[in-house]
Amino acid sequence: MNGPTPTTRRGFLRAGLAAGVAVPVTATLARAQAAPDPLITEVQDWARYTGDGVDVTPYGMPIHFEADVIRRNVP
């Protein structure tokens, strides 16, 4: 019978080591060649200041669980 040859333990470990080394190397090379995204690296206008206060746009009546809640404007 000429079936598939059985995989030896050493061959299995070599293949696993080669795959384990190849993945970080290719990821590092791909990261080194990619240009940084300006939407991530530069500070955007919306992150420079705070937004509107809580009471600028009221959104209806509170439910009965919130009957005792006092809403305050947060600048």
N, C-alpha and C positions, 0 to 999 in steps of 0.2 A: 504494500500500500504506500502510495506516495501522497500522503495528506500534508496539511500544513505543518511546518516545523514548530515544535513547542517553543515558547518564549522562555528564555532563561532568566533567572533573577537578575543577573548582572546586566543583561540587555535591557530589561525593564527599568532598572535603576538608571542606566545611562540615558535612556530616552526621556525619563522623567527629569533628570538633571538638565539635559539639553533644552527641554521645553521650559523648565523653570528659569533658566538663564536667558532664554530668547525673549520672553515676554517683557521683563523690565527693560531690557536693552532697546527693544523696538519702541516701547512707550517713551523712554527717555529721548530717543532720537526724534520721534514725532513731536514731542513737547518742545524740543530745542529749535525745531524748524518753524513752529507755528508762531505767528505774530500775536502779541497780546490784544485782547478785545478792548477797544476804548470804552465800551459801555461798562466794563468791569473795572478797568484800571483808573479811569478818570472820574472825579466826583461830579455827579449829575446835579442839575439845578434843583430838582425836587428834593434832594437830600441836604441842601444848604440851609433851609429854613423850615420852621414848623408850619403846619397847615392851619386851616380855619378851626375855630373853637367848636365845642360840642353843640352849643345852642344856635349856631348859624343856620343850620337846616334842621328844624325839629321834625320828628318822624312819627307823630301820632300819640295816642294816649297810652300810658303804661298799663300793663296788666295788673290784676288785683294784688299780685305778690309784691309789686313795686309801689304800692299806694303810699308808703311812708318814706320813699326815697326822695331826697332833696337833690335836684339836679343843679349843678353849678357850672358856670362858664370856665373852661380851661383855656387860658391864653396860649 
